[in-house]
Amino acid sequence: MHRRHFLKNTTPVLLLLTNGKLMYRSLSELASTRNKVKFRFAVASDGHFGEPKTTWESNYTSIIQHINQQHKQSRLHTCIINGDIIHNDPAMLPLAKQQLDQLKMPYYVTQGNHDRVNEEVWRKTWNMPFNHSFVKDKQVFLLATTSNEKGDFLCPDLDWMRAQLEKYKKAPNVFIAIHITPVKWTEYGVDCPEFIDLLKDYKNVRCVFNGHDHDQDDMKEREGIPFLFDSHIGGSWGTAYKGFRMVEVMDDNTVATYILNPDAKMNEHLLPERKAGVPVPVIPSIP
């Protein structure tokens, strides 16, 4: 059976097992065995607030309502807005913040290539620098810029990232959010081999969240590290729907993640812990 047809019609959960094997389980099979969720958060990107000839105002209103509804149903500890919050015009940044301030949970932001302001403006608006980290309930988040005021596509700052990974090397989980895809899988990605080499040695890095590629909403893998895309919440191109990603950390430290589009669940994955010395399968991309 064609894999995309299989995914569409049976809604499987992809299990990345610690013994290096790969298998699928249905949502119904998983539901009977899933343990308690101890930490839950959302990741959304690419709102492009102010982009001409788009419905940017209603896009923001809709997604904020949907994320808040998820929070009302099952508490979200935090939300990550992973870049391209605005569309080039710096005057839109405070207006976008007014919209995002309607989120009912703490939220954090990364800079995308269309967030074309300097770090002073960014810090004044969000009360956080371009590169920053935070910890909630022992879950570590590293949020790094991959652009600048000119909108260039860049790799993350390796010195900053290395220092943070060392600082939190004993944490149970590290989640990384960057806007630009750091592997040239996509038309708009960039190759960052030194970044990948750095991450592969820190087994508590559970995954990397990417924005930027509006037409991507699933997972890719490099050196055993899952790279997760979240579609888009705005903009003039991409998937036919506008959605965001949900992430759940279980009591046994398994991570489940899926897309809300924004009403239906899609592309669910389970991410067991990465273990040193354990071979990791290369997951072929879905045609």
N, C-alpha and C positions, 0 to 999 in steps of 0.2 A: 504494500500500500504506500502511496506517495506520502512522505512525512508531513507535509503541510496539511494534506487532507486528513491524516491521522490526528494531528494536533487540533484541527478545527472541529472534528466530529466526535472525538472522545475526551477532549480536554484533559490530557494526561498531566501528571506531575513528574518532572524530571528529578530523579534522585542521583546526586553525586555522592557515591559511597566512599567511605574512608579506605576501603581496600582497593580503590582505583577502578572499580566496575561502574558501569552505567546502566541504569534500568528505568523503566517507566512504571508508574502506578496511577490508577485512576483516582479522581477526586474522592469518590465514594470509598475506595480502599484506604486512602490516606486519612479520611475523616474518622475512621474507626480506630486509628492508632495514634493520631496526633495528640501530643501532650499539651500542657497548658502554655499559653503565650505569656511571657513575662515582660516583654518590651515591644512596643509597636510604634512605627513612624511612617511618614509619607515622604516621597520625593517627587517634585514636579519641576519642570523647566520650560523655558522658551515661551514666556508670555508675550514678549514683544509689545509691551504697552506703548501705544502711540503709533504703531505702524500704519501708514496710510492705506486706505482701501481694504482694511480688515475690520472685523467686529471686535476690536481689542477690549473695549469697555465691557461688553456682555460676556466675552471670554473669561475675563477676570472674575466677574460676578458669579458666573456659573461654577467655575472650578473652586472658588473659595467656599461657595455653598456646599459643594460635594465633599470637600475635605472636612469642613466643619460637621457635616452629617456623619462622616466616618468617626470623627471624634466623639460625637454624641452617642453613637452606637457602641463603640469600643474605644476607650481612651487612647489618643495618640500622645506619646510623650514629647514628640517634636515633629517638625516639618522642615525639609530642606528645599529651598528654591534654588535650583542648580543652573543659574545663569541665563543670560538674555532676558532679563527682567523688563528692560525697556528696548526700544528700537532706535538707537543712535542718539536721539535728542536728550541731552542731559537735563533739560527742563522737566522731562517726564519722570525723573527718578523720585522726587518727593511725592508726586501724585500716585505713582505705583506703590510707594510705601504706605500711603493712606489706605489703599485697597488691601494690601497684605496685612496691615494692622488689624483687619477684621477677622483674621484667623484666631481661633479660640485656644490655640496651643502655642507654646514658644516656637519661633521659627528662626532659621538662619539662612544666609544667602551666600552664593558664590558669584563672581564676576564672569560674564560671558563676553564674547567678542562684540556684541551690540551694546554692551553697558559701557559706553565710551566716556568715562569720567576718570579723573585722576584719583589717587588713593586718599588724598585729603578730603575730597568731596564724598567719596565712598564711606570713609570712616565717620564723617560728620552725619551722613544720612542714616547709616545702619548701626553706628556705635561698634564697629568691628573692622579690622583691617582686611586687605585682600586675602591674605593667608591667615587662617585662624583655626583653632581647635577648641573643642569643648567635650565635656564628659557628662553623661546623664545615666544614673543607675549603673555605673561601671562600664557603660557602652561608650567607646571613644569615637569621635568624629573628627576627621581631618578635612578641612574645606580649603581648597587652593585655587588661586586664579590661574587661568591658562590663556590670558589675553592682556591687553593694555589699553591705554586711552585711544590708540589708533585703530584698535580692532584686529590686531595681528593674532594669528593662531600660534600658540606657544605651548611648550611642555611645562609641567609644573616645576617650581623651584626645588631642585634636588637637595640643596643644603638644608632648606627649611624642612622638607619632607623627611630627610634622613634624621634630623634632630628630633622630630616629633615621633617617628617610629621607634627610635631608641628610648625616648622618654616613656613611651607607652608599650614597650615590648612585653611586659608582663600582664597587660590588660587581656581580658577574655576575648574581646572583639574590637577590631578597628574597622570602621567604615570610612571610605574615602569618596569625596564628591569633587569632581572636576568637570568643567563644561565641555572642553574639546576632547574628542576621542583620541587617546594616546597611541593608537595603532592604526595604520593606514588600511583599515577594513572598508572604510566608506569614502565617498568622494571628498568630504570635508574634514576627514581625520588627518592627524599628523603622526609621524613615527617618532616615538620617544623610547628607544631601546634601553637607555640608561635608567629611566623611570621603571620600566618593567623589571630590569635586573635588580633594582633596589627592592621592589616589592616582593619578589619571589622568595627572599630570605626571611621574611617576616610572616610566619604562618598564622598569626592572629589577624592578618588582613583578610577579612571575609569576602569583600567585593569592592569594586570601584563603580560608582554611579556616573554615567555620562549623560549630558544633554546634547544640544547642538544639532544632532542628526534627527530631524523631525519625523523621518520615515522609518525609524528604528524603534522597536518596542519589545525586544527580547534580549537574550543573553549571548555574548561571545566569550571565548576563553583564550587566555595566553599564559603559559607557564603555570597552569593550575589555578589562575586567578580569574574569577568570574567578573565580567564587565557587563553591567546592566544598563539598558536604555529605557527611557520612560515616555517615548512619543513626544507630545508637545501640548501645551495648554493654550497656545495662541499662534500667531504667525500666518503666513499666506500659503504655506505648502506643508506637506507631510502626510501622515496617516489620515484616513478619512474621518476619524474621530479625534477628539481632544481629551486626553486622559492623564493619569498620573500613576505612580508606582506605590504600592504598599509593601512594607517589610515587617515581618514578625519574627522575633527571637523567642524560641521555645525554652522550656525549663532545662532540656538536655543540651541546649546551645545550638541546636539545629536552627537554621534560618530559612523561613519560607518567604517567598516574594512573588508578587503578581501585579498585573496592570489592571486598573479600573478605567473603563473607557467612556464615560466615567461611571456608568451604572452596572456594567457586567464585568465579571472577573475573567482575565485572560492570562495566558502564558505563565502559569504558576511553576515555580522551581523550589526545590529544597536544597540547601547548601550546608552539608555537614562540615565539621571543622577540618581545616587543612592540616595534615600531619607531615612532619619532616620525614623524608625518606620513602614516602608512599607515592607510587607512580600515579599520575593523573591522566585520564583519557583525554585525547583531543576530541572535542565535540564538533562535529561537522556543522557548518552553517545550514540553515533551512533555506531551500531554494525559494 
